[in-house]
Amino acid sequence: MKPNKNTAWHHRVSMCSYAAAAILLLAGFLLMYGEGSDFSSFRPEIFSPVRIRLAPLLCLAGYLLVPFGIMSASYGEGNK
């Protein structure tokens, strides 16, 4: 049986969205990673805009991209 081009395309889109979500999540968590601050040595780098704004936005974008991959995969299966 020959595979449908639409299903192959939707499968490719869903796998690419999963990969992009994983990359965004990894980048966000790596940007948040770093040394903390304790009472003896205060480091103002923990309040940098990259850690406070950019990293959580990347993680949020990664988490929002996963349902898109799920929905595009289920859409491709419904068109048989």
N, C-alpha and C positions, 0 to 999 in steps of 0.2 A: 504494500500500500504506500502510495506516494504522500509525503508530509505536505501539509498545507503551508503556503508561504506566509499567511497571516499568523498562524500559530508559531512558526519559527521566528517571525519578527517580534511577536509579543514575548516570546521566551527570551530573546536577546535583549529586549528592552528591560524586562524584569531583572535579568542577571546584571545588566549594567547599572541599574538603579541600586541593587544590593551592593555592588562593588563600590559605587560612589558613596553610599551611606556608610559603609565600613571605613572608607578613607576619611570622610568627614568626621566620623566619630573618633577615629584614631588621632586625627589632627587636633580635634578639640580637646581630647583628654591629654595629649602631649603638651599642648599649650598651657593647660591648667596645672600640669605637673611641676613640681619644684619644691624647694625647701620652704618650710613654714617659718613662723616667727614665734619666739618665746619671750618671756618677760626679761631675760637677761640681755638679749640682743635683738632689738627691733629692726626689721628690714622693710623699708617702704616699697620694695619691688613686688610684694604680694598684692598691692593695690594698683598694679599697672592696668591700663585699659585693655591690654591683650588678655590678661587673666580674668578681668571682671566682665568685659563685654564680648570680645571676639570669640573666645573659647566656648562659652555657653551657647552662643549663637550657632557656631559650627556643630556642636552636639545636637542642638535642637533641629537644625536642618537635616542632620543625619537621621534622627529619629522620625522626622516627618517624611523622609524619602522612602522608608521601608514600607509603609502602607501603599504608597504609589506602586512599588514593585509587586506587592501582593495583588492589588487590584488589576494591574495590567496583565498579570499571569492568569487571573481568573477570567478576565475579559477574553483573552485569546482562546481559552478552552470552551467558552460558550458559543463561539461562532462556527462550530463544526457542522 
